[in-house]
Amino acid sequence: MTISFNLNGKDVHFEGDPETPVLWVLRDHMEVMSPKYGCGAGLCGACTVHLDGSAIRSCATPVSGVQGKKITTLEGLSEKIGHALHEAWLEFDVPQCGYCQPGQMMSAADLLTKKKHPNSGDIKNAMSGNICRCGTYSRIEKAVKRAADKLA
């Protein structure tokens, strides 16, 4: 079966099992490495991507569910929001091991496209599905606030 979708602004096709998780289609067939495998159950957030503009867990979403839709990964974020997040992440030394950071940044981007001036509660709520084993949560919150300031 052929599944067609838009990946970071480019129309792509996947031929294979329609139940294959989007994560594995992206990594193994499209060579997009930013979404990471963490738990395989959609609980940790390491695999977060945007589907038609909203954050989803790609490890728990079958590729059949993206037919005709738009997937955005960290590589495909708009330059404006991607740059603001990248600068803020560096300013607050957010990444330690870095494994969860693409998913963290994708969740932050989802929040910032929906809410221009998030407060601490908004940030904690939006980021609550992303686990950071290094425990950089307070730095992530500061970085999201800084990115929002840069985007304002």
C-alpha positions as CSV (number, residue, x, y, z in Angstrom):
1,M,0.0,0.0,0.0
2,T,1.3,3.5,-0.8
3,I,0.8,6.3,1.7
4,S,1.4,9.8,0.5
5,F,2.0,12.8,2.7
6,N,4.0,16.1,2.9
7,L,7.2,16.0,5.0
8,N,8.8,19.3,5.8
9,G,7.3,20.9,2.7
10,K,8.1,18.0,0.3
11,D,5.6,15.5,-1.0
12,V,6.8,12.0,-0.2
13,H,5.5,8.4,-0.5
14,F,5.8,5.3,1.6
15,E,5.2,1.8,0.3
16,G,4.7,-0.7,3.0
17,D,2.6,-1.8,6.0
18,P,0.1,0.9,6.8
19,E,0.4,0.1,10.5
20,T,4.1,1.0,10.5
21,P,4.6,3.8,13.1
22,V,5.3,7.2,11.6
23,L,8.6,7.3,13.6
24,W,10.0,4.3,11.8
25,V,8.9,5.6,8.4
26,L,10.6,8.9,9.1
27,R,13.8,7.4,10.5
28,D,14.2,4.3,8.4
29,H,12.7,5.3,5.1
30,M,12.9,9.1,5.0
31,E,16.2,9.5,6.8
32,V,14.9,12.1,9.2
33,M,16.7,11.5,12.5
34,S,15.4,14.2,14.9
35,P,12.4,12.2,16.2
36,K,13.8,9.7,18.6
37,Y,12.6,6.3,19.9
38,G,12.1,6.5,23.6
39,C,9.2,4.4,24.9
40,G,7.3,3.2,21.9
41,A,4.0,3.9,23.6
42,G,3.7,7.6,23.1
43,L,4.4,8.4,26.7
44,C,7.8,10.1,26.8
45,G,7.7,12.6,23.9
46,A,11.1,11.9,22.4
47,C,9.3,11.1,19.0
48,T,7.2,14.3,18.9
49,V,6.5,15.7,15.5
50,H,3.7,18.0,14.1
51,L,0.8,16.6,12.1
52,D,-1.1,19.3,10.4
53,G,0.4,21.8,12.9
54,S,-0.3,19.9,16.1
55,A,2.2,17.9,18.2
56,I,1.7,14.1,18.0
57,R,3.7,11.1,19.2
58,S,5.1,9.5,16.0
59,C,5.9,6.2,17.7
60,A,2.2,5.6,18.4
61,T,0.7,6.9,15.1
62,P,0.4,4.5,12.2
63,V,1.5,5.9,8.9
64,S,-2.0,5.2,7.5
65,G,-3.2,8.1,9.7
66,V,-1.0,10.6,7.9
67,Q,-2.3,10.0,4.3
68,G,-2.6,13.4,2.6
69,K,-1.5,15.3,5.7
70,K,1.5,17.5,6.6
71,I,4.2,16.3,8.9
72,T,6.8,18.7,10.3
73,T,9.9,17.6,12.2
74,L,12.5,19.7,13.9
75,E,14.3,20.0,10.5
76,G,11.2,21.5,9.0
77,L,10.2,24.1,11.5
78,S,10.0,27.6,10.2
79,E,13.2,29.5,10.4
80,K,11.7,32.1,12.7
81,I,10.5,29.7,15.4
82,G,13.3,27.2,14.9
83,H,15.9,29.9,15.3
84,A,14.2,31.4,18.4
85,L,14.0,28.0,20.1
86,H,17.6,27.0,19.2
87,E,19.0,30.3,20.6
88,A,16.9,30.0,23.8
89,W,17.9,26.4,24.3
90,L,21.6,27.4,24.0
91,E,21.2,30.5,26.2
92,F,19.9,28.4,29.1
93,D,22.1,25.4,28.5
94,V,19.1,23.2,28.2
95,P,20.6,20.1,26.5
96,Q,22.7,17.8,28.5
97,C,22.5,14.4,26.9
98,G,20.2,16.0,24.3
99,Y,18.2,12.8,23.5
100,C,14.8,14.3,24.3
101,Q,15.5,17.8,23.0
102,P,14.0,17.5,19.5
103,G,10.7,16.3,21.1
104,Q,10.9,19.0,23.7
105,M,11.5,21.7,21.0
106,M,8.6,20.3,18.9
107,S,6.2,20.5,21.9
108,A,7.5,24.0,22.6
109,A,6.9,25.0,19.0
110,D,3.4,23.7,19.1
111,L,2.7,25.7,22.2
112,L,4.2,28.9,20.8
113,T,2.2,28.7,17.6
114,K,-1.0,28.5,19.6
115,K,-0.2,30.8,22.5
116,K,2.1,33.8,21.9
117,H,2.7,34.7,25.6
118,P,2.5,31.5,27.6
119,N,2.8,31.6,31.4
120,S,4.5,29.0,33.6
121,G,1.3,27.0,33.9
122,D,0.8,26.9,30.1
123,I,4.4,25.8,29.6
124,K,4.3,23.1,32.2
125,N,1.0,21.8,30.8
126,A,2.2,21.8,27.2
127,M,5.5,20.2,28.1
128,S,4.2,17.7,30.6
129,G,4.2,14.8,28.1
130,N,7.9,15.1,27.5
131,I,10.3,13.4,29.8
132,C,13.8,14.6,30.3
133,R,16.0,12.0,32.0
134,C,18.6,14.7,32.8
135,G,15.9,16.8,34.6
136,T,16.4,20.1,32.8
137,Y,12.7,21.1,33.2
138,S,13.4,24.5,34.8
139,R,15.8,25.4,32.0
140,I,13.3,24.2,29.4
141,E,10.6,26.4,30.9
142,K,13.0,29.4,30.9
143,A,14.0,28.7,27.3
144,V,10.4,28.5,26.2
145,K,9.7,31.9,27.8
146,R,12.7,33.4,26.1
147,A,11.7,32.0,22.8
148,A,8.3,33.5,23.2
149,D,9.9,36.9,24.0
150,K,12.1,36.6,20.8
151,L,9.0,35.8,18.7
152,A,6.9,38.6,20.1
